[in-house]
Amino acid sequence: MKKACCLGLLPAEMELEARLALARKVGFEGVEPGTIKKKADVRALKRAAANTGIAIVDIMNSDHWGFPLSSPKKSVVAKSIRGLMTSMHNARDLATDCVLLVPAVVTEEVTYEEALTRSQAAIRKMLPTARKLGVVIAVENVWNRFLLSPVEFKAYVDGFRSPWVKAYFDVGNILLYGYPQHWIRTLGRRIARIHLKDFDLKTRQFVPLREGSVNWPAVRKALGDIRYDGWLTAEVRGGDEAVLRGISEAMDKIIAGE
């Protein structure tokens, strides 16, 4: 397995190439940026990644919260689809093959069934583009009141009958209503990427890796059982070199099964 971090973990005051060089220095092999709107910024990231030997592991789509695919408004859904399209082109241009997508948000106004059918319809419209660009749409489990069991998540992904829709599994997001090792085994080969974070069930707060309620040895065993050998991306609070090195070392221990 390979270690990465969200680009936002790296010190914002540093120049882009220096940020990526720092990530490499402390032990990360890749970074995960959000959607990039300007072509010049895509070129700059591509150049900085090449100069530092850092991989772009995937693109975290940015418009799915503000403009969810589950919205009853066609204009909102259209904007969400345009944002996803931009993310997918970012992925292609930055030599990666995956985009993270929050598929829907259930609210008092949007029912579970509506979230299901609307998100399915919108994602299906994007499948020809995904195929053309060679980019997987990886659906993530978040606190959106949607896909609340591993069996349902599995069925949702399988319902597209497409290799271009997979799962982006977030370990820490599950703790409130499940056990990540169970989800990993149920999702199995459907998992395209994994976010690492930890959560304390007593305080109900996200905490540094290996300081919360996640049973990391059980998670590591489950990853081995499904033969996952892809990217593990830290989505935690970042900081200076010492903080980043601590995150990287915690990930080493997780990979080692500690």
N, C-alpha and C positions, 0 to 999 in steps of 0.2 A: 504494500500500500504506500501511497505517496502523500506527503504533507503539503497543505496549502493554507492560506489565510485569506480572509476577505480583505480587499484593498483598503477598506476603511480602518483596519486595525493599525495601519502604518502611519507614522507621524505626518499630519497634514501640512505642517509648516515646511517640510522638506520638498525639494524638487522631485519630480516623478521618478527619474532614474535612480536617484539616491534612495528613495523609498524602496524600490525593488531590490537594489543592491543590499540594503539592510535586511530585507526579508530573506534573501539568499544567505547572507552572513550568519543569521541565527538558525538556519537549518530548513527553511521552507523551500520547496521546489516550484511552487506555483502560487498565483494569486487569483482571486475572483473579483472582478470589477462589476459595477452596475451598468445599466444601459448607457451607452455613449452616444450623445445626440449629434456631435460635430465630427465630420470626417477627419479634420485636422487632429482632433484628440485621439481618434482611433489610430492614426498614423504615428502619433507621438508615443502611445502605449506600445504599439507593435515594435517601434524602434527601441524603446527602453527595455522591453522584455528581451529582445534579441541581444542587446548589449550586456545584459546582466545574467543571461542564461535562465531566466524565470519563465515558466510556462503560464499561459492564460488558461485556467482549467475549465471555466465556463463563464457565462454571463448571467448575473442576477437581474432579471427583468425588473424595471422600476415602476411601471404604470399600473400594475395589477391591483394595488391597494386603492389608489385614488380613482381609478377607472376600471372597476372589476368587470370581468366577462359576464357576471351574473346580474348585472344591472338591467332593469326593465327598459332603460332608455337606449335606443339604437345608437345615438350619438356617442354615448359613453362607451358602449361596447366597441364601436368603430375606432375610437381613440385608443382603447386597450389593445385592439388587434394591430393598430399601427405601431404602438410601442413594442409589442411582441415581434413584429416584423423587423423593426430596427434592431432589437436584441439579437435576432437570428442572423441578420446580416453582420452585426458586430462579431458574432461567434465565427462565422465563415471567414471574415477578414482577419481575425486574430488567431486563426488556425486551431480553433477548438470545435467541439462537436455537440455542445450541450447548452441549453438555456433553462434557467430555473423559472418556473411559473407558479404563482399562487392562482389556482384555477377559478375560485369563486369565494364570495363572502356571504354568509347567511346573516340576515338582519331581521328586525321586526317586520320590515317591508318586503323582504325577499325570503321566500320559504325555501326549505331544504330541497324540495322537488324542483322548484324553479332554478335554484343554483345548479342543480345537477343537469337539467336539460339544456339550460342556456350555455353553461360552460362546455358541455359536450358538443353542442352545435358550433360554437365559436372555434374550438380546437380543431374540429374536423375540417373547417374551412382552411386551416393553416397547414394541414398535412401535406398537400402538394408542394408548398413552399419548403417545408421541413425536408421532404424527400429531395427536392432540387438542390438545396443548400447542403444537405448532409448533416443536418443539425437536429438533435433530439430535443423534444419538449419534455422537460422533466418536472413533473407536478410535485410540489412540496406540501408536506403536512405542517400547518401553522395553526395559530389560535384564531381560526376563521369559522368555527362551528360547522366544519364540513370535513367529510372523510374521517370519521371519528373511531373507526376500527380498522385493524389491518386487513380483515377479510373484505371490507367494503373498498378499501384503498386498492387492493389487488383486483377486485372486480371492475373498479373504475378504469384502471389502466388497461386491463384485458378487453374491456368493452370497445376500445378503439380498433382492436385487431390490426395494430400497426406497430412496426419496430421503431417508429419515430415518436412514440409516447411512452415514457417510462416514469419511474418514481425518483424524486429527490428526497431522501430520508433524512430528517432532522432528529438526532438522538434526544436532545434536551427538551424539545417541544412536546414529547410524548408523556413525560413523567406525570402530568396531572391526571391522566386517564389510561395509562397503560405501561407496559414494560418494553423498552426498546428492543431487547433481545428477541421477544416474541414477534414483534413487527418485522424485524430483519429476516427471520426465518420464513415468515409468511410471504413477504414481498420477494425474497430470493433474487432470482436473475433479473427481476424488473428494476432493481436499484441501479441507477446510473451514476449518482453522486451521493455523498453523505456530508452533512453539516455536523460538526461537533460542538456541543455546548453542554453545560451542566446546570442542574436546577436543584435547589434545596426544598424538599417537600415541607419541612417544618416552617421555614420563613416565607416560602412561596416567592423566592427570588432566584434569578439567575446568578450563578457564582462561578469562580474560576474552575477550569477543568480539574477533575479529580477531587473537588472540595464539596461536592453536592451529593445527591441521592442516586445518581446513575451507578449501576453495578457494572463498572468498566470491564472487569474480567469476563463477565457473562456476555457483554456486548462484543468483546473481542472474539470470544469463542463462537458466537453466532456468525460473525463476519467470516471466520474461518470455515464454518460449516457450509456457508453458501458460496465459498471460494471467491469472495469479493477481494479484488486486488487493485481497485481504482483509487480515486482521490478522496482524502479526508480533509475537509476544509474547516478551519477554526472560525467560528462566528461568535466571538466573545469580545470583551472590552480590551482594546489595544493599549498602546503606550510607547514608552521609549525602548531602547535596545534591551535593557534588563527585563522588562515586562514581556517583550516578544520572545526573548530567549526562554523565559519560564514557560510560556505557552508551548513553544516548540519542544521543550524537554518533557512537558506533561504529555504531549502527543506521542513522543517516543515511548514513554511508559505504557500508554494505552495500547500502542501497537505491539509492545512486548508482552501484553497480557497482564500487566501489573495493576 
